[in-house]
Amino acid sequence: FKIFCGNANRPLAQEIVDYLGVPLGEAKIQRFGDGEICLAIDESVRGADIYVVQPTCYPTNDNIMELLIMIDAMRRASARRITAVMPYYGYARQERKSRARDPITAKLMANLITTAGADRVVTMDLHAPAIQGFFDIPLDHLPGVPILAEYFQEKGLDNLCVVSPDLGGVTRARNLAERIGASLAIIDKRRPEPNVSEIMNVIGELKGKTVIMIDDIIDTAGTITQGAYALVERGAKDVYACCTHPVLSGPAIERLQNSVIRELVVTNTIPIEKMIPQIKVLSVAPL
Ligand code: R5P
């Protein structure tokens, strides 16, 4: 087998090959003058089992195009099997029509990846697990919770409550709570428009508890920082937060710095542009 990567998360690809004790495949991805992608695969892939490590994170559209072009090139170069390793699956939050005339971009992505020639997909914590069914090729859906749970277990915190910042995340939060022996609480969140969240209510007992909020994605950090504040207002003693995919766009870093969150624990499915001491990064490379 051979492992290649695009430009989306080279440090993660390097960690994966170091972990496996193999070299990273030789490929150069550059840009033509007009911004089009210029790919050169500098070693034979004929008959090989190929893994392309490319989370489709920001800049999402460029990273998707790089992935598609790499898959296309591998297929035309007679690779035996091509696996798209996408620890973060961009556009996963557009997986259904919530208003009339909405696109279903997560499905469009699945069509494009399959048409390009992928035989298999490996991904983590899809925002909507049903996206697995958008593919007619095998898809491995890996959870980030065991990695996060191990970290919190080793920290030795007590009187813990795990909080889901919305109703959609309850299964994930319950999973973490069971692994670390914590109680469970749920925030009833409403999203009046994209990128704006409003806390309605909190279900569960928080008084004097150390809480750990868990989400799949932290994007602008509005959900998590407002949620954290609401928990402290309702008696939580200390607030930690964690997620698999640190998108951290726009005001996210500033919001985190000004928040009541003591520590944000994330994985490296997405590289973080601006690191701050409040953020702890755990690696998914061994997984
Ligand atoms: C949405 O339902 C997701 O699970 C996350 O809660 C959301 O994407 C976080 O977005 P933001 O950080 O911008 O509030």
Residues whose N, C-alpha, C, O or C-beta is under 5 A from the ligand:
A	BS01	R5P	D215 D216 I217 I218 D219 T220 A221 G222 T223 I224
